[in-house]
Amino acid sequence: KTTLWYVLADKRIVVPVIQRDYAQGRENQFATNVRERFVERLYEAVQRGEENPLCMDFVYFEKEGNKLVPVDGQQRLTTLWLFHVYHLDQENEEITKRLKRFSYEVRQTSKAFCKQLVEQRFEWFEALCKCEREECVCEKVICNQAWFFTAWRRDPTIMGMIRMLDTIH
């Protein structure tokens, strides 16, 4: 048993081209229910603390040197990674370094978005926290950032990740 944070200390996790898009962020009722239940379980686990961790079943990887390629568990890993990106908001070089060890190679756009989401997380998170209107959601805040390419709105993985961030928010 281990944690995503521990694995990212010295290994990279790369979701390969052959994997499907990030399905937990899709726009349908089934995905919404899965997304909301999973995030609820994550928050409950955080409240319980380290003595009673959340068991996430097995995640299978192919190991390629210092790189782990998920064969099964991509959806759970992505959600955990997004949970970390959202909650580890302090400006810390080690946190940024670890979070950047997770990437998507499904499309170049997804890979670039993951990198920018981490590198610019203080900027978008601060804008999200300063916003007091009800319509201030991750999608509007992130998609309005200078580093966000409009074409990324057509990438289902990117939009799914943003929907998950909204659920986490």
N, C-alpha and C positions, 0 to 999 in steps of 0.2 A: 504494500500500500504506500502511496505517495501523494503528493499534491502537485498541481500544475506549477505553482510558484517554485517548488523545489526542482522540478525538471528543468524549468527555464533558467535556472542558475548556471547551468553549464552545457545545455543542449538546445538545439533549435528544433522547433516543430514546424513542419512545412506540409500544408494540405496540398496534395498533388493535383495535377491537371485532371486526372481520371476521376476525382471525386465530384459529387454533385454540388450544386449551389447550396448555400446555407438555408436549409429548409425551415428551421425553427422561426425564421423571420418572415415567412411568407404571409400574404394577405388572404387568409381564409380562416374560417372558424376553428377548424381542427388545429392548425398551427398556432393560432392565438391562444387556445386552451392549453396546449402543450407549453408554450412560452410562459404564460402566466403561472401555471402550476410549478414549472421548473424554477422560475425566479423566486417564487414564494418559498420553495424548499431551500434555496440558497440563503435567503434572508433568515429563515428559521435556523439553519445550520450555523450561521454567523452568530446569532443570538445565543445558541447553546454553547458555543466555544469549542476549543480543541479536544475536550474530553469526550465529546459525542459527535464526531464528524459525520458528514453526509457521505454515504457509500454510493459511488456512481457506477458500480459494476465495472466490468473490464473494458479497457481501451487497448486495442491491439495496434502495434506499430511494426513497421519494417525499420530496422536500424541501418543507416548508411553513414558510417563514421560517427560524427558528432550530431548528425541530423536524424530526427525521428519522423517517419512518414506514417500518419494514421491510416490504418486499413479499416478500422471500425472505431467509431467514437468521435468522428469529426464534429458532429453537431454539438455534443456535450462539451468538447474541448473549446469550440468557438464561443459558446455561451459563457463558459468559465473565464475565458480570456477577456471577453467584453465586460464581464462583471469586474474583473481586475482593472481594466482600463478605466471604467467609470469610477471606481472607488479609490483607486490609488492616485489621488489628485495632487498630492504634494509634489513640488518640483524637486526631483531627486534623480541624479544621473544613473544610479544603479537600477532604480525602478524602470526608467525609460529603456535602459539597456536590456533588461530582462523581457519587457513587453515586446520589444522589437525582435525578439527571437522566435516569435510566432508569426507565420505569414501564410498567405494563400497564393497558390499558383494556378488556381482554376482559370483565371484570366489576369492579364497584366494590370487591368484596372483594379481588380480586387487586391492584388499585391500592393499596388501603389496606395490605395485607400488605407489599408491596414498600417502601412508605414506612416502616412500622414496623420492618421487618427491618433497614433501614439506621439509622434513628434509635435503635434499641435494641440495635444489634449488640454494644456493649461488654458490656451486661448479659447477653445470652444466650451470647455467646462466653466470657465469664468463667465463667459457670455450667457450660458445657461443659468448659472446661479444668480446673476444680476437681473435677469429677466423676471418680471413680476406679473406679467400678463398670463392668462390661462392658455393662450395659444403658443406659449413658449415651450416647445417640445424639442427633443434632440433633432428630429428631422428638419425643422425650420432653422434651428440654430446652426447645425452642422452644414446643411446645404447652402447656407448664406455665408459661409466662411470663404475668404479669398483663395484658399488653397483647394477648395472643393470644385472639381470640374463638373459642369452641367451634364456632360455626357455620362457621368457616373450614375446618374439617376436611372439609366437603362440597364445597369448591372444588377441582376436580382440578388446577388450575394451582398453587395454594398447596401442596397435598400433593406435587405433582411437584417443586416447588422444594425442599421440605424433604427429599425423597428424594435429590435431587441433592446437597444440602449434606451429607447422610449419606455419600454416595459420596466427595465431596471430603474429608470428615473421615477 
